[in-house]
Amino acid sequence: MNYTTFFDKSLSSQARTELGANGLDLGDSYGLAYRAGVDWNISENWLLNASTWKINIDTDASFNSALGKVKVSADVNPWVYRISLGYRF
C-alpha cells in the first residue's frame, strides 16, 4: 500500500507568465505499490540487494488561471530501481 503527499507545490515560470496560473494544489494519493527484489550474500555479514517498485500515484491537481479554475487528474505511476549494499550485525 502506498500513500503519497506532495511538498514543494509550484508551477513553472512559463505557466505563471503565459497562463497567469497560480495557487497549485495537488491532492494526496493512496494506491498499490508492487515490489520485487533479490539479495546476494557477498560474505557472512555483507549483502548486495537489487530491487524495483511500481508505484500507483493518482492525484487531482488544480490551479487558478486567467480563464478560471483548472482541474485535472494526473497519473504519475513511477518505476523505482535500487541497488544497495547491506551489512548484517
mmCIF file of the C-alpha atoms, coordinates in Angstrom:
data_MODEL
# 
_entry.id   MODEL 
# 
loop_
_atom_site.group_PDB 
_atom_site.id 
_atom_site.type_symbol 
_atom_site.label_atom_id 
_atom_site.label_alt_id 
_atom_site.label_comp_id 
_atom_site.label_asym_id 
_atom_site.label_entity_id 
_atom_site.label_seq_id 
_atom_site.pdbx_PDB_ins_code 
_atom_site.Cartn_x 
_atom_site.Cartn_y 
_atom_site.Cartn_z 
_atom_site.occupancy 
_atom_site.B_iso_or_equiv 
_atom_site.pdbx_formal_charge 
_atom_site.auth_seq_id 
_atom_site.auth_comp_id 
_atom_site.auth_asym_id 
_atom_site.auth_atom_id 
_atom_site.pdbx_PDB_model_num 
ATOM 1  C CA . MET A 1 1  ? 0.000   0.000   0.000   1.00 0.00 ? 1  MET A CA 1 
ATOM 2  C CA . ASN A 1 2  ? 1.298   3.467   -0.850  1.00 0.00 ? 2  ASN A CA 1 
ATOM 3  C CA . TYR A 1 3  ? 0.411   6.911   0.494   1.00 0.00 ? 3  TYR A CA 1 
ATOM 4  C CA . THR A 1 4  ? 1.834   9.952   -1.291  1.00 0.00 ? 4  THR A CA 1 
ATOM 5  C CA . THR A 1 5  ? 1.619   13.568  -0.207  1.00 0.00 ? 5  THR A CA 1 
ATOM 6  C CA . PHE A 1 6  ? 3.151   16.343  -2.276  1.00 0.00 ? 6  PHE A CA 1 
ATOM 7  C CA . PHE A 1 7  ? 5.509   19.001  -0.926  1.00 0.00 ? 7  PHE A CA 1 
ATOM 8  C CA . ASP A 1 8  ? 7.045   21.951  -2.771  1.00 0.00 ? 8  ASP A CA 1 
ATOM 9  C CA . LYS A 1 9  ? 3.999   22.513  -4.967  1.00 0.00 ? 9  LYS A CA 1 
ATOM 10 C CA . SER A 1 10 ? 4.925   25.105  -7.576  1.00 0.00 ? 10 SER A CA 1 
ATOM 11 C CA . LEU A 1 11 ? 4.104   25.961  -11.164 1.00 0.00 ? 11 LEU A CA 1 
ATOM 12 C CA . SER A 1 12 ? 6.694   26.618  -13.841 1.00 0.00 ? 12 SER A CA 1 
ATOM 13 C CA . SER A 1 13 ? 7.547   30.209  -14.660 1.00 0.00 ? 13 SER A CA 1 
ATOM 14 C CA . GLN A 1 14 ? 6.101   29.599  -18.138 1.00 0.00 ? 14 GLN A CA 1 
ATOM 15 C CA . ALA A 1 15 ? 2.711   28.588  -16.665 1.00 0.00 ? 15 ALA A CA 1 
ATOM 16 C CA . ARG A 1 16 ? 2.733   31.609  -14.372 1.00 0.00 ? 16 ARG A CA 1 
ATOM 17 C CA . THR A 1 17 ? 3.551   34.123  -17.126 1.00 0.00 ? 17 THR A CA 1 
ATOM 18 C CA . GLU A 1 18 ? 1.696   32.679  -20.136 1.00 0.00 ? 18 GLU A CA 1 
ATOM 19 C CA . LEU A 1 19 ? -1.415  31.370  -18.342 1.00 0.00 ? 19 LEU A CA 1 
ATOM 20 C CA . GLY A 1 20 ? -1.447  33.674  -15.343 1.00 0.00 ? 20 GLY A CA 1 
ATOM 21 C CA . ALA A 1 21 ? -1.516  30.480  -13.270 1.00 0.00 ? 21 ALA A CA 1 
ATOM 22 C CA . ASN A 1 22 ? -1.165  30.416  -9.501  1.00 0.00 ? 22 ASN A CA 1 
ATOM 23 C CA . GLY A 1 23 ? -2.343  28.501  -6.451  1.00 0.00 ? 23 GLY A CA 1 
ATOM 24 C CA . LEU A 1 24 ? -1.359  24.956  -7.431  1.00 0.00 ? 24 LEU A CA 1 
ATOM 25 C CA . ASP A 1 25 ? -2.990  22.271  -5.280  1.00 0.00 ? 25 ASP A CA 1 
ATOM 26 C CA . LEU A 1 26 ? -2.186  18.555  -5.505  1.00 0.00 ? 26 LEU A CA 1 
ATOM 27 C CA . GLY A 1 27 ? -4.308  16.027  -3.619  1.00 0.00 ? 27 GLY A CA 1 
ATOM 28 C CA . ASP A 1 28 ? -2.859  13.181  -1.575  1.00 0.00 ? 28 ASP A CA 1 
ATOM 29 C CA . SER A 1 29 ? -2.847  9.743   -3.174  1.00 0.00 ? 29 SER A CA 1 
ATOM 30 C CA . TYR A 1 30 ? -3.441  6.186   -1.958  1.00 0.00 ? 30 TYR A CA 1 
ATOM 31 C CA . GLY A 1 31 ? -2.576  3.277   -4.211  1.00 0.00 ? 31 GLY A CA 1 
ATOM 32 C CA . LEU A 1 32 ? -0.882  -0.066  -4.583  1.00 0.00 ? 32 LEU A CA 1 
ATOM 33 C CA . ALA A 1 33 ? 2.870   -0.468  -4.670  1.00 0.00 ? 33 ALA A CA 1 
ATOM 34 C CA . TYR A 1 34 ? 4.453   -3.602  -6.092  1.00 0.00 ? 34 TYR A CA 1 
ATOM 35 C CA . ARG A 1 35 ? 7.969   -4.625  -5.102  1.00 0.00 ? 35 ARG A CA 1 
ATOM 36 C CA . ALA A 1 36 ? 10.343  -7.338  -6.242  1.00 0.00 ? 36 ALA A CA 1 
ATOM 37 C CA . GLY A 1 37 ? 13.946  -7.809  -5.232  1.00 0.00 ? 37 GLY A CA 1 
ATOM 38 C CA . VAL A 1 38 ? 16.755  -10.172 -4.572  1.00 0.00 ? 38 VAL A CA 1 
ATOM 39 C CA . ASP A 1 39 ? 19.598  -10.345 -2.014  1.00 0.00 ? 39 ASP A CA 1 
ATOM 40 C CA . TRP A 1 40 ? 23.039  -11.763 -2.824  1.00 0.00 ? 40 TRP A CA 1 
ATOM 41 C CA . ASN A 1 41 ? 25.215  -12.777 0.112   1.00 0.00 ? 41 ASN A CA 1 
ATOM 42 C CA . ILE A 1 42 ? 28.720  -11.489 -0.567  1.00 0.00 ? 42 ILE A CA 1 
ATOM 43 C CA . SER A 1 43 ? 30.144  -12.743 2.714   1.00 0.00 ? 43 SER A CA 1 
ATOM 44 C CA . GLU A 1 44 ? 28.839  -13.755 6.141   1.00 0.00 ? 44 GLU A CA 1 
ATOM 45 C CA . ASN A 1 45 ? 27.896  -10.158 7.004   1.00 0.00 ? 45 ASN A CA 1 
ATOM 46 C CA . TRP A 1 46 ? 27.726  -8.278  3.685   1.00 0.00 ? 46 TRP A CA 1 
ATOM 47 C CA . LEU A 1 47 ? 24.970  -8.497  1.088   1.00 0.00 ? 47 LEU A CA 1 
ATOM 48 C CA . LEU A 1 48 ? 24.022  -6.795  -2.157  1.00 0.00 ? 48 LEU A CA 1 
ATOM 49 C CA . ASN A 1 49 ? 20.352  -6.037  -2.855  1.00 0.00 ? 49 ASN A CA 1 
ATOM 50 C CA . ALA A 1 50 ? 18.669  -5.185  -6.150  1.00 0.00 ? 50 ALA A CA 1 
ATOM 51 C CA . SER A 1 51 ? 15.006  -4.240  -6.146  1.00 0.00 ? 51 SER A CA 1 
ATOM 52 C CA . THR A 1 52 ? 12.357  -2.435  -8.132  1.00 0.00 ? 52 THR A CA 1 
ATOM 53 C CA . TRP A 1 53 ? 8.980   -0.888  -7.303  1.00 0.00 ? 53 TRP A CA 1 
ATOM 54 C CA . LYS A 1 54 ? 5.976   0.012   -9.422  1.00 0.00 ? 54 LYS A CA 1 
ATOM 55 C CA . ILE A 1 55 ? 4.004   2.651   -7.515  1.00 0.00 ? 55 ILE A CA 1 
ATOM 56 C CA . ASN A 1 56 ? 0.484   3.769   -8.418  1.00 0.00 ? 56 ASN A CA 1 
ATOM 57 C CA . ILE A 1 57 ? 0.161   7.505   -7.734  1.00 0.00 ? 57 ILE A CA 1 
ATOM 58 C CA . ASP A 1 58 ? -3.054  9.093   -8.992  1.00 0.00 ? 58 ASP A CA 1 
ATOM 59 C CA . THR A 1 59 ? -3.850  12.639  -7.881  1.00 0.00 ? 59 THR A CA 1 
ATOM 60 C CA . ASP A 1 60 ? -6.138  15.534  -8.680  1.00 0.00 ? 60 ASP A CA 1 
ATOM 61 C CA . ALA A 1 61 ? -4.421  18.821  -9.472  1.00 0.00 ? 61 ALA A CA 1 
ATOM 62 C CA . SER A 1 62 ? -5.971  22.265  -9.615  1.00 0.00 ? 62 SER A CA 1 
ATOM 63 C CA . PHE A 1 63 ? -4.768  25.817  -10.109 1.00 0.00 ? 63 PHE A CA 1 
ATOM 64 C CA . ASN A 1 64 ? -6.169  29.235  -10.885 1.00 0.00 ? 64 ASN A CA 1 
ATOM 65 C CA . SER A 1 65 ? -5.589  30.799  -14.301 1.00 0.00 ? 65 SER A CA 1 
ATOM 66 C CA . ALA A 1 66 ? -6.707  33.856  -16.225 1.00 0.00 ? 66 ALA A CA 1 
ATOM 67 C CA . LEU A 1 67 ? -9.520  31.664  -17.625 1.00 0.00 ? 67 LEU A CA 1 
ATOM 68 C CA . GLY A 1 68 ? -10.702 30.436  -14.212 1.00 0.00 ? 68 GLY A CA 1 
ATOM 69 C CA . LYS A 1 69 ? -10.019 27.378  -12.080 1.00 0.00 ? 69 LYS A CA 1 
ATOM 70 C CA . VAL A 1 70 ? -8.432  24.432  -13.925 1.00 0.00 ? 70 VAL A CA 1 
ATOM 71 C CA . LYS A 1 71 ? -8.806  20.863  -12.576 1.00 0.00 ? 71 LYS A CA 1 
ATOM 72 C CA . VAL A 1 72 ? -7.062  17.795  -13.993 1.00 0.00 ? 72 VAL A CA 1 
ATOM 73 C CA . SER A 1 73 ? -6.345  14.213  -12.949 1.00 0.00 ? 73 SER A CA 1 
ATOM 74 C CA . ALA A 1 74 ? -2.721  13.128  -13.060 1.00 0.00 ? 74 ALA A CA 1 
ATOM 75 C CA . ASP A 1 75 ? -1.368  9.563   -13.093 1.00 0.00 ? 75 ASP A CA 1 
ATOM 76 C CA . VAL A 1 76 ? 2.311   9.554   -12.138 1.00 0.00 ? 76 VAL A CA 1 
ATOM 77 C CA . ASN A 1 77 ? 2.920   5.787   -11.637 1.00 0.00 ? 77 ASN A CA 1 
ATOM 78 C CA . PRO A 1 78 ? 6.745   5.681   -11.465 1.00 0.00 ? 78 PRO A CA 1 
ATOM 79 C CA . TRP A 1 79 ? 9.071   2.712   -11.633 1.00 0.00 ? 79 TRP A CA 1 
ATOM 80 C CA . VAL A 1 80 ? 11.759  2.932   -8.932  1.00 0.00 ? 80 VAL A CA 1 
ATOM 81 C CA . TYR A 1 81 ? 15.024  0.960   -9.106  1.00 0.00 ? 81 TYR A CA 1 
ATOM 82 C CA . ARG A 1 82 ? 17.522  0.454   -6.309  1.00 0.00 ? 82 ARG A CA 1 
ATOM 83 C CA . ILE A 1 83 ? 20.816  -1.284  -5.743  1.00 0.00 ? 83 ILE A CA 1 
ATOM 84 C CA . SER A 1 84 ? 22.085  -1.271  -2.181  1.00 0.00 ? 84 SER A CA 1 
ATOM 85 C CA . LEU A 1 85 ? 24.851  -2.694  -0.068  1.00 0.00 ? 85 LEU A CA 1 
ATOM 86 C CA . GLY A 1 86 ? 23.895  -4.049  3.347   1.00 0.00 ? 86 GLY A CA 1 
ATOM 87 C CA . TYR A 1 87 ? 25.672  -5.195  6.476   1.00 0.00 ? 87 TYR A CA 1 
ATOM 88 C CA . ARG A 1 88 ? 24.230  -7.672  8.997   1.00 0.00 ? 88 ARG A CA 1 
ATOM 89 C CA . PHE A 1 89 ? 25.181  -7.244  12.643  1.00 0.00 ? 89 PHE A CA 1 
# 
